[in-house]
């Protein structure tokens, strides 16, 4: 399938490269021309095990390409994955301006119907807002946009393995056509029928990923619930580790207590 990825940051680069590894034809774009130039030259701007070799291999196989022409990227793909950043604003809310800009660009540049997939971490109801923006700004009345949510669960240091060998994949959809298209995109991973560069085609015998099909709103909430659980888990592990340091005693333990006590008092 022809897939477009908008945003070549951490999530977008891993997503595009892994989908190409799964056998799809992927084109990626970013609003940073220097980043695109580096990627065309095979220089990966982030460190993630296996990513640089996998990117280079798929470029050579002509399954993965990069361009600074966002319009070309939109027109090329049957499905478009939005992987732009949503950093927090001063009030703590997510900055969705990049999502809004991308939605307007997709609506104006598309010449045929598209599946538009949220991959960025977004608040609940963002998918509904995305649908409204696509409808308002579309230029071609015959073009239809189907919106879906496909949250990522990637960990730094194991992101490529997490994508190609996930424990779960979540689809947030509102129609059967979108679900079928997402199933086709992820079929090689769900059925484990792809060339795996991580394990050199000798993947460990583990259970296939669980597929969760739900609504767009629920998929967005699942991502936030997962993030909250991980944050709580890390907090518990940190507290346990700190307790161990305190119990170890000595000058270091007493010094750490003093420093944290001073911070708490400020």
FENWO-V491228 format. One record per residue. N is the residue number from 1. PHI is phi in whole degrees, 0 to 359 (NA if undefined). PSI is psi in whole degrees, 0 to 359 (999 if undefined). OMEGA is omega in radians with two decimals (999 if undefined). Layout:
N_PHI_PSI_OMEGA / N_PHI_PSI_OMEGA
This chain:
1_NA_150_3.09 / 2_272_122_-3.06 / 3_234_136_3.07 / 4_250_141_3.10 / 5_236_123_3.13 / 6_253_115_-3.08 / 7_110_113_-3.11 / 8_251_39_2.99 / 9_278_204_-3.06 / 10_302_307_-3.08 / 11_291_315_-3.09 / 12_296_320_-3.11 / 13_291_317_3.10 / 14_294_316_-3.13 / 15_299_309_-3.11 / 16_298_315_-3.11 / 17_294_317_-3.11 / 18_289_325_3.08 / 19_293_325_3.03 / 20_293_320_3.09 / 21_299_327_3.13 / 22_283_357_3.03 / 23_111_0_-3.12 / 24_274_162_3.05 / 25_265_113_-2.96 / 26_240_134_3.01 / 27_237_133_-3.07 / 28_239_148_3.08 / 29_222_162_3.12 / 30_206_155_-3.14 / 31_276_4_3.09 / 32_256_103_-3.08 / 33_296_330_3.12 / 34_293_322_3.10 / 35_295_318_3.12 / 36_297_318_3.12 / 37_298_319_3.12 / 38_295_316_-3.12 / 39_294_322_3.08 / 40_300_326_3.14 / 41_276_1_3.11 / 42_85_14_3.14 / 43_264_116_-3.10 / 44_269_124_-3.04 / 45_283_355_3.11 / 46_233_159_3.05 / 47_258_124_3.05 / 48_210_124_-3.10 / 49_309_135_3.08 / 50_78_346_-2.99 / 51_292_316_-3.06 / 52_295_317_3.13 / 53_292_321_-3.13 / 54_293_319_3.11 / 55_298_313_-3.12 / 56_297_318_-3.12 / 57_296_319_-3.12 / 58_284_332_2.99 / 59_295_316_3.12 / 60_297_325_3.13 / 61_280_358_3.13 / 62_62_30_3.01 / 63_263_346_-3.08 / 64_227_127_3.13 / 65_220_163_-3.11 / 66_228_142_3.12 / 67_211_151_3.04 / 68_270_359_3.13 / 69_271_98_-3.09 / 70_295_324_3.12 / 71_298_318_3.09 / 72_299_320_-3.14 / 73_296_316_3.14 / 74_298_314_-3.07 / 75_290_336_-3.04 / 76_283_328_-2.96 / 77_264_145_2.95 / 78_283_328_3.07 / 79_234_141_-3.10 / 80_240_121_3.09 / 81_262_122_3.10 / 82_269_116_-3.07 / 83_232_40_-3.12 / 84_271_163_-3.10 / 85_285_149_3.07 / 86_228_68_-3.06 / 87_292_158_-3.14 / 88_286_142_3.02 / 89_277_176_-3.13 / 90_298_330_3.14 / 91_274_4_3.10 / 92_92_346_3.12 / 93_283_157_3.14 / 94_286_138_3.07 / 95_277_107_-3.07 / 96_261_15_-3.09 / 97_297_324_3.13 / 98_292_322_3.08 / 99_299_316_-3.13 / 100_296_317_3.13 / 101_298_317_-3.14 / 102_294_319_3.13 / 103_299_316_3.12 / 104_297_318_-3.13 / 105_295_318_3.10 / 106_298_315_-3.09 / 107_298_324_-3.09 / 108_274_334_-3.05 / 109_265_338_-3.07 / 110_293_138_3.10 / 111_248_352_3.10 / 112_213_167_-3.07 / 113_298_146_-3.05 / 114_223_151_2.88 / 115_265_121_-3.12 / 116_252_119_-2.99 / 117_248_122_2.99 / 118_286_122_3.00 / 119_245_337_3.11 / 120_295_155_3.04 / 121_282_118_-3.03 / 122_225_158_3.05 / 123_292_160_3.05 / 124_301_147_-3.12 / 125_83_357_3.12 / 126_295_324_3.11 / 127_300_322_3.10 / 128_293_320_3.09 / 129_294_322_3.10 / 130_299_317_3.11 / 131_299_318_-3.13 / 132_295_317_-3.12 / 133_295_317_3.11 / 134_299_321_-3.13 / 135_290_318_-3.08 / 136_292_320_-2.99 / 137_261_359_-3.13 / 138_294_139_-3.10 / 139_265_332_-3.07 / 140_256_114_-3.08 / 141_294_342_3.13 / 142_273_348_-3.13 / 143_279_131_3.09 / 144_244_138_3.11 / 145_247_125_3.02 / 146_255_131_-3.07 / 147_251_140_3.10 / 148_219_160_3.05 / 149_244_133_3.12 / 150_221_76_-3.03 / 151_298_150_3.12 / 152_262_149_3.10 / 153_229_56_-3.04 / 154_263_139_3.09 / 155_248_137_3.11 / 156_298_133_-3.13 / 157_98_337_3.10 / 158_225_23_-3.01 / 159_297_319_-3.13 / 160_295_315_3.09 / 161_296_321_3.13 / 162_299_323_-3.12 / 163_285_315_-3.05 / 164_279_335_-3.13 / 165_228_63_-3.09 / 166_283_160_3.00 / 167_272_340_3.08 / 168_207_152_3.03 / 169_230_132_-3.06 / 170_245_127_3.01 / 171_248_126_2.96 / 172_252_110_-3.03 / 173_224_164_3.10 / 174_232_6_3.10 / 175_206_157_-3.06 / 176_292_328_-3.13 / 177_296_316_3.12 / 178_297_318_3.13 / 179_297_316_3.14 / 180_298_320_-3.12 / 181_292_319_3.10 / 182_294_322_3.08 / 183_299_321_3.12 / 184_293_320_3.12 / 185_298_317_-3.06 / 186_265_2_-3.10 / 187_305_315_3.13 / 188_301_326_-3.13 / 189_281_319_3.11 / 190_296_322_-3.12 / 191_265_357_-3.13 / 192_57_46_3.12 / 193_241_73_3.10 / 194_205_163_3.11 / 195_281_116_-3.07 / 196_261_109_3.12 / 197_284_341_-3.12 / 198_291_313_-3.08 / 199_252_14_3.13 / 200_52_46_3.09 / 201_66_14_3.08 / 202_238_62_-3.05 / 203_291_146_3.11 / 204_296_150_-3.12 / 205_279_93_3.11 / 206_235_170_3.14 / 207_293_142_3.07 / 208_296_158_-3.10 / 209_295_147_3.03 / 210_281_130_3.10 / 211_261_122_3.11 / 212_250_117_3.11 / 213_249_121_-3.05 / 214_213_193_3.12 / 215_277_166_3.12 / 216_299_313_-3.13 / 217_300_317_-3.12 / 218_294_322_3.11 / 219_297_319_3.10 / 220_297_320_3.14 / 221_290_325_3.10 / 222_301_318_3.13 / 223_298_315_-3.13 / 224_292_323_3.10 / 225_297_320_3.11 / 226_296_316_3.11 / 227_298_319_-3.14 / 228_295_319_3.13 / 229_296_316_-3.14 / 230_296_320_3.12 / 231_296_318_3.12 / 232_295_318_-3.14 / 233_298_316_3.12 / 234_295_323_3.12 / 235_296_320_3.11 / 236_294_316_3.14 / 237_295_322_3.11 / 238_296_316_-3.14 / 239_297_321_3.11 / 240_294_319_3.12 / 241_295_318_3.13 / 242_296_320_3.11 / 243_299_322_3.11 / 244_296_322_3.11 / 245_294_317_3.12 / 246_300_315_-3.08 / 247_291_337_3.10 / 248_297_328_3.05 / 249_80_194_3.13 / 250_81_181_-3.06 / 251_296_323_-3.10 / 252_295_314_3.14 / 253_298_316_3.14 / 254_293_323_3.12 / 255_294_320_3.13 / 256_296_319_3.09 / 257_299_321_-3.13 / 258_294_316_-3.12 / 259_297_313_-3.12 / 260_293_325_3.08 / 261_295_322_3.10 / 262_293_320_3.10 / 263_295_320_-3.12 / 264_295_330_-3.10 / 265_277_349_-3.11 / 266_271_999_999
